Amino acid sequence: LAHEPGAQQRALVLRTLHAINGDAPESLFPGAAGTGKTTTLLLLLAVLDACDVSFLVLAPTHKAAGRAAESLGERWEVSTHHRLWCGSVEESIEEGEEFSTELRLGVADDRRVSERVLIIDEASMVSEQDLVNIRTVAPSATIVAVGDHHQLPPVGGRPGFDWSDADAIGLTKVFRQAEGSAVLTAATAIREQRVPFTYSRVRDAQRRLIFKAGMDILRAADVPSRWLTAAATGHKLAALLIEWEGDAAAVVGTHNSRVLVNDATRTCLGFPSRREGPAVGERLVARATAGGIANATTCTVERVRRQDFG
C-alpha cells in the first residue's frame, strides 16, 4: 500500500472481515471524501485475495465503475451491479414529457452469483429495489457497501442501506483536505452545511408543506437561502459555468422549474432552448441503454441533424 493505514482504517477493515467471516448479509464500509477510503478498500481487497475469498467489485453506474477501476488499478476488475441481475429493460415516456421518466430493469431468471463477497462502491446510490435485485442473484453473499453517505441518495426509491450509524463506524478523519482539492472542499462544505441554497416559489399545498419543512431544517442549521426567479437563477448559473469554464453545476427542483432554469441558462450561454435541441460545440451528457443497462457519457456536439426535439 502507498500509505500506512491509520487506526480508523484498520478498525473498519477488521470490522468488515468479521462480518464476512460470520456470513453477515451486509456490512457498511463508509467514509467521507478525503478520509482514505480507497486506500482502506485496497487493504481489504488484498486481505481477501490473500485468503482466497472470492469477491466482485461493483458500482451503480458505468461512470462510477470507471472511477473505481482507475482508483483500484488494473489488479481487480470493476463492473456495474446491473450486469449481475439485469435481464430486460422497459422504458416509459409519459404524455407531455420529452424524455423517459422511468426505466424499469427486470431480473434475469437464470443468473446466480457464486462469489462470497460483493463489494459495491458508491453504495449510497443503491436503492432498496437495487438491493432486492442483487439479493435475488446473490442470496448468500456478504454485501460490503462502500461509500460516502453524505453524498447524493438514490435517484429513484429509498436508500438500500441504513447509514444511520455510518459516522460512528466509518472513516471521518480527513487526510487530503490540505491539498486544496475543490472536490474535497465542496464535500466538506456540504457536510458542514455551509452551502447556500436557492429556491423558487411553489404553488400547490403539498409542495408548500415540503418546502416549509426544508426551510425549517436549513434555518436550524444556519444555512443561508434566498428566493430567485428561474430567469435570475439561470443567469447566475450561466455566470458560474463561464467562471468555472464549464466544469459542473447542479440544479434541483420540480421538473417544470428545472426546465425553466435550464432554458434560462442556455439562453445566457447563447444556446438554443432544450426543446430546440443541442447546438454545435455544446457539451452535454448523452443517455443510452444497451443490454438493459443505463449508461451516460459526456460528449461534445459536432453536428446537428434536423429532427423533432419536442
Salt bridges, closest charged atoms under 4 A:
GLU4 OE2 - ARG10 NH2 2.19
ASP23 OD1 - ARG116 NH2 3.57
ASP49 OD2 - ARG75 NH2 2.98
GLU90 OE2 - ARG104 NH2 2.84
GLU91 OE1 - ARG287 NH1 3.17
GLU97 OE1 - HIS255 NE2 3.08
GLU98 OE2 - ARG274 NH2 3.31
GLU98 OE2 - ARG275 NH2 3.56
GLU102 OE1 - ARG104 NH1 3.21
GLU122 OE2 - ARG67 NH2 3.78
ASP148 OD1 - HIS150 ND1 2.94
ASP167 OD1 - HIS149 NE2 3.22
ASP167 OD1 - HIS150 NE2 3.69
GLU192 OE1 - ARG194 NE 2.86
ASP204 OD2 - ARG207 NE 3.64
ASP216 OD2 - LYS212 NZ 3.19
ASP216 OD1 - ARG219 NH1 3.31
GLU282 OE2 - ARG266 NH1 2.45
